Amino acid sequence: MHSINKIGKTFWYSTPVSVTDRPILGMVAGKNKTLMIDAGNSEDHANYFLEELLKREVPNPDIVVLTHWHWDHIFGLSGLSHTVSIASKETKKEIEKLLPLSWSDEALDARVREGSEIEFCAKAIKEEYKDHRDITIVLPDVTFEKRVEIDLGGVTCIVQHVGGDHAADSAVIYIKEEKILFLGDCIYPDIFSEKDNYTIKETLRLLDELESFEADTYIPSHQKPISKEEFNQEAVKLRSIAKYTESCNGDKEKIMKEYEKYVKRELTEDEKETIVNFVNGY
């Protein structure tokens, strides 16, 4: 199950749960206001986080920021009616498309068959909502285009739209005084197309934007927080594989040989999967 952890003086987070696809939720506690990052994949998920933080004398949030429109980051918003919700304009547009949908097993299965939903998400929704299917889609109260800066009192959050292959509406949250960059899912591949994929141009553009932040800690929503060194290693891997995908014209075997020469060892499963993702997106 979850654990609750703290980084620095003002940032708290809950760890992810893979079986129900619960992402990391974050909380930034300023002197004047408290800001929550992502609303969770259900009201239960959001409520668990808030209850655990109240035990640690962290107040309920005044503001909740959504990193992107995917269900596991927004379905808890209906339980946060006393907060002001903020998202990019693109995120609001995507959430609006969910308003008419049914979330019954039958409706989920039908969307998987027609290709508008993926099996992974349908399965996780059924797992998270075993006892009921009371899902209310709520639109964000406030939208922004590129960037918004929020002063919580002694700590500042910069929310910036960055996009990426995983979700074009992705935003990151930079907690300035803590040097924490909350990545959400932006650095993950597109898992919603016929084949999981990274595209060269979009990956390189995204990395340029992420590297413009002076961060010491990075938070990818479905893993553990990583250090600057670990993020840099991930960025070098993505940039290198993107370069070899381009120079080898998307030929998987050639890319693997070139990348193996570059790293001077056998490739890890993660590296092989990343190469396949770039080949799929070439």
NORPETA-V738204 format. One record per residue. N is the residue number from 1. RES is the residue in three letters. SS is DSSP state (H for helix, E for strand, - for the rest). D_FIRST is the distance of its C-alpha to the first C-alpha in Angstrom with 1 decimal. Layout:
# NORPETA-V738204
N,RES,SS,D_FIRST ; N,RES,SS,D_FIRST
This chain:
# NORPETA-V738204
1,MET,-,0.0 ; 2,HIS,-,3.8 ; 3,SER,-,6.8 ; 4,ILE,E,10.3 ; 5,ASN,E,13.2 ; 6,LYS,E,16.9 ; 7,ILE,E,19.5 ; 8,GLY,-,23.2 ; 9,LYS,-,24.5 ; 10,THR,-,23.3 ; 11,PHE,E,20.1 ; 12,TRP,E,16.5 ; 13,TYR,E,13.5 ; 14,SER,E,9.8 ; 15,THR,-,8.2 ; 16,PRO,-,8.2 ; 17,VAL,E,6.4 ; 18,SER,-,9.5 ; 19,VAL,-,9.9 ; 20,THR,-,10.5 ; 21,ASP,-,11.7 ; 22,ARG,E,10.1 ; 23,PRO,-,12.0 ; 24,ILE,-,12.0 ; 25,LEU,E,13.7 ; 26,GLY,E,16.3 ; 27,MET,E,18.6 ; 28,VAL,E,22.0 ; 29,ALA,E,23.7 ; 30,GLY,-,27.5 ; 31,LYS,-,30.2 ; 32,ASN,-,31.2 ; 33,LYS,-,28.4 ; 34,THR,E,24.7 ; 35,LEU,E,23.4 ; 36,MET,E,20.1 ; 37,ILE,E,19.4 ; 38,ASP,-,18.4 ; 39,ALA,-,17.8 ; 40,GLY,-,14.6 ; 41,ASN,-,14.6 ; 42,SER,-,15.1 ; 43,GLU,H,16.3 ; 44,ASP,H,13.2 ; 45,HIS,H,11.2 ; 46,ALA,H,14.1 ; 47,ASN,H,14.5 ; 48,TYR,H,11.1 ; 49,PHE,H,12.0 ; 50,LEU,H,15.5 ; 51,GLU,H,15.0 ; 52,GLU,H,13.0 ; 53,LEU,H,15.8 ; 54,LEU,H,18.5 ; 55,LYS,H,17.5 ; 56,ARG,-,18.3 ; 57,GLU,-,21.5 ; 58,VAL,-,20.7 ; 59,PRO,-,22.6 ; 60,ASN,-,21.6 ; 61,PRO,-,22.6 ; 62,ASP,-,26.3 ; 63,ILE,E,25.6 ; 64,VAL,E,23.0 ; 65,VAL,E,23.8 ; 66,LEU,-,22.8 ; 67,THR,-,22.7 ; 68,HIS,-,23.8 ; 69,TRP,-,24.2 ; 70,HIS,-,21.5 ; 71,TRP,H,19.7 ; 72,ASP,H,16.2 ; 73,HIS,H,17.6 ; 74,ILE,H,20.0 ; 75,PHE,H,19.1 ; 76,GLY,H,17.7 ; 77,LEU,H,21.1 ; 78,SER,H,22.7 ; 79,GLY,H,20.7 ; 80,LEU,-,22.0 ; 81,SER,-,25.7 ; 82,HIS,-,26.7 ; 83,THR,-,25.9 ; 84,VAL,E,28.2 ; 85,SER,E,26.6 ; 86,ILE,E,28.0 ; 87,ALA,E,28.0 ; 88,SER,E,30.5 ; 89,LYS,H,33.3 ; 90,GLU,H,32.2 ; 91,THR,H,28.7 ; 92,LYS,H,30.4 ; 93,LYS,H,32.7 ; 94,GLU,H,29.9 ; 95,ILE,H,28.0 ; 96,GLU,H,31.4 ; 97,LYS,-,31.5 ; 98,LEU,-,28.4 ; 99,LEU,-,30.1 ; 100,PRO,-,32.1 ; 101,LEU,-,29.5 ; 102,SER,-,28.2 ; 103,TRP,-,24.5 ; 104,SER,-,25.4 ; 105,ASP,H,24.7 ; 106,GLU,H,28.4 ; 107,ALA,H,28.6 ; 108,LEU,H,25.6 ; 109,ASP,H,27.2 ; 110,ALA,H,30.6 ; 111,ARG,H,29.4 ; 112,VAL,H,27.8 ; 113,ARG,H,31.2 ; 114,GLU,H,33.2 ; 115,GLY,-,31.1 ; 116,SER,-,30.0 ; 117,GLU,-,26.3 ; 118,ILE,-,24.4 ; 119,GLU,H,22.8 ; 120,PHE,H,19.5 ; 121,CYS,H,19.1 ; 122,ALA,H,20.6 ; 123,LYS,H,18.1 ; 124,ALA,H,15.0 ; 125,ILE,H,16.8 ; 126,LYS,H,17.5 ; 127,GLU,H,14.0 ; 128,GLU,H,12.8 ; 129,TYR,-,16.0 ; 130,LYS,-,16.4 ; 131,ASP,-,18.1 ; 132,HIS,-,20.2 ; 133,ARG,-,21.4 ; 134,ASP,-,22.4 ; 135,ILE,-,22.2 ; 136,THR,-,24.7 ; 137,ILE,-,25.4 ; 138,VAL,-,26.5 ; 139,LEU,-,28.7 ; 140,PRO,-,28.5 ; 141,ASP,-,31.1 ; 142,VAL,E,32.3 ; 143,THR,E,32.8 ; 144,PHE,E,34.1 ; 145,GLU,-,35.8 ; 146,LYS,-,35.1 ; 147,ARG,E,33.8 ; 148,VAL,E,33.3 ; 149,GLU,E,33.1 ; 150,ILE,E,31.4 ; 151,ASP,E,32.4 ; 152,LEU,-,30.0 ; 153,GLY,-,32.2 ; 154,GLY,-,32.1 ; 155,VAL,-,29.6 ; 156,THR,E,30.3 ; 157,CYS,E,28.2 ; 158,ILE,E,30.0 ; 159,VAL,E,28.7 ; 160,GLN,E,30.4 ; 161,HIS,E,30.6 ; 162,VAL,-,30.5 ; 163,GLY,-,30.0 ; 164,GLY,-,29.3 ; 165,ASP,-,29.1 ; 166,HIS,-,25.6 ; 167,ALA,-,26.7 ; 168,ALA,-,30.1 ; 169,ASP,-,29.0 ; 170,SER,-,26.4 ; 171,ALA,E,26.6 ; 172,VAL,E,25.3 ; 173,ILE,E,25.0 ; 174,TYR,E,26.7 ; 175,ILE,E,26.2 ; 176,LYS,H,29.7 ; 177,GLU,H,29.9 ; 178,GLU,H,26.5 ; 179,LYS,-,27.5 ; 180,ILE,E,24.0 ; 181,LEU,E,24.1 ; 182,PHE,E,21.2 ; 183,LEU,E,21.9 ; 184,GLY,E,19.8 ; 185,ASP,-,20.5 ; 186,CYS,-,24.2 ; 187,ILE,-,24.3 ; 188,TYR,-,22.9 ; 189,PRO,-,25.5 ; 190,ASP,E,26.7 ; 191,ILE,-,24.7 ; 192,PHE,-,26.5 ; 193,SER,-,30.0 ; 194,GLU,-,31.3 ; 195,LYS,-,30.3 ; 196,ASP,-,27.6 ; 197,ASN,E,29.7 ; 198,TYR,-,30.5 ; 199,THR,-,34.0 ; 200,ILE,H,36.0 ; 201,LYS,H,37.4 ; 202,GLU,H,34.3 ; 203,THR,H,32.2 ; 204,LEU,H,34.9 ; 205,ARG,H,35.5 ; 206,LEU,H,31.8 ; 207,LEU,H,31.6 ; 208,ASP,H,34.8 ; 209,GLU,H,33.3 ; 210,LEU,H,30.1 ; 211,GLU,-,32.2 ; 212,SER,-,34.3 ; 213,PHE,-,31.6 ; 214,GLU,-,31.8 ; 215,ALA,-,28.1 ; 216,ASP,-,26.7 ; 217,THR,E,23.0 ; 218,TYR,E,21.8 ; 219,ILE,E,18.5 ; 220,PRO,E,18.0 ; 221,SER,-,15.5 ; 222,HIS,-,13.5 ; 223,GLN,-,13.8 ; 224,LYS,-,13.9 ; 225,PRO,-,16.8 ; 226,ILE,E,20.1 ; 227,SER,E,23.4 ; 228,LYS,H,26.7 ; 229,GLU,H,27.8 ; 230,GLU,H,24.9 ; 231,PHE,H,25.5 ; 232,ASN,H,29.2 ; 233,GLN,H,28.6 ; 234,GLU,H,26.8 ; 235,ALA,H,29.6 ; 236,VAL,H,32.3 ; 237,LYS,H,30.8 ; 238,LEU,H,30.7 ; 239,ARG,H,34.2 ; 240,SER,H,35.7 ; 241,ILE,H,34.5 ; 242,ALA,H,35.8 ; 243,LYS,H,39.1 ; 244,TYR,H,39.5 ; 245,THR,H,38.6 ; 246,GLU,H,41.5 ; 247,SER,H,43.9 ; 248,CYS,-,43.3 ; 249,ASN,-,43.6 ; 250,GLY,-,40.2 ; 251,ASP,-,41.2 ; 252,LYS,H,38.0 ; 253,GLU,H,39.9 ; 254,LYS,H,41.8 ; 255,ILE,H,38.8 ; 256,MET,H,37.0 ; 257,LYS,H,40.2 ; 258,GLU,H,40.8 ; 259,TYR,H,37.2 ; 260,GLU,H,37.4 ; 261,LYS,H,40.7 ; 262,TYR,H,39.1 ; 263,VAL,H,36.2 ; 264,LYS,-,38.4 ; 265,ARG,-,35.9 ; 266,GLU,-,34.2 ; 267,LEU,-,31.7 ; 268,THR,-,28.0 ; 269,GLU,H,26.2 ; 270,ASP,H,24.8 ; 271,GLU,H,28.4 ; 272,LYS,H,29.7 ; 273,GLU,H,27.3 ; 274,THR,H,28.2 ; 275,ILE,H,31.9 ; 276,VAL,H,31.5 ; 277,ASN,H,29.9 ; 278,PHE,H,33.0 ; 279,VAL,H,35.4 ; 280,ASN,H,34.0 ; 281,GLY,H,34.5 ; 282,TYR,-,37.9
